[in-house]
Amino acid sequence: MGKNLINTNIQSLRLLKEAGVTDNLNEFPINRFNIKESFKNEDIENNLQTMNLKTEQQLLKIQDLKELQRFINNFKGCALYKEANNVVFSDGNPNSKIMLIGEAPGHDEDIEGKPFVGRSGKLLDKMLSAINLDREKVYIANIIPWRPPANRKPTENEIEICLPLIHKHIELINPKVLLLLGSTSTYALLKDKTPITKIRGKWFTLNINGKNIQAMPTFHPAFLLRQQKQKKYVWEDLQNIRDSIK
Ligand code: URA
């Protein structure tokens, strides 16, 4: 095969990967319903629990953010790292009383290695400045530190695998309050699948590695970019969050 043809083929494969294609079609039909069933089978759940126990034990030894960042940089338990350009660890002030938790990095965050630097990040900055806060006054991290291909939502398995990492992250920051941005972060930490429209603005007590922390879900900035009318609710939530640390 000529060099040009090989390059064109590689480019096409990259495009498909970027668009989220994970499988080739083949000659034989695959019963996807069976795959889904077996995906949820006990073996996988047991493996996940064993893996998480091992991760939690390793995390017990970690005493500071630098060590946690190093641990996550070398963590191979979640396959998302293979596709990502960067680990997106955090941004902001580690001494802040307010910790914001998003879902997962997108394209821009993956390139820059920082959370919320794309369009929704710009909106988040505006929302913070509307209540006299900025990135120097809050701390920001995500449930998942690697970009899922083509910005797809992280799977429940990926969320479960990354949960001990974000728990440790919260433990080390030890904020007074958590603001959970969107349904993925809310579901992951509260284990509550109530729609975000019903649950936002309410306070919950979360037990993170033995310590109780107050947490409030609110809408994700990416959702607000599509639903401008919902901004007023987030405004209320942010004011509550700010007042809670006075
Ligand atoms: N959305 C998120 O949830 N997190 C980011 O870092 C960027 C977009």
Boltz pocket constraint, residues with backbone or C-beta under 6 A from the ligand:
constraints:
  - pocket:
      binder: B
      contacts: [[A, 102], [A, 103], [A, 104], [A, 105], [A, 106], [A, 109], [A, 114], [A, 115], [A, 116], [A, 117], [A, 118], [A, 120], [A, 121], [A, 142], [A, 181], [A, 222]]
      max_distance: 6.0
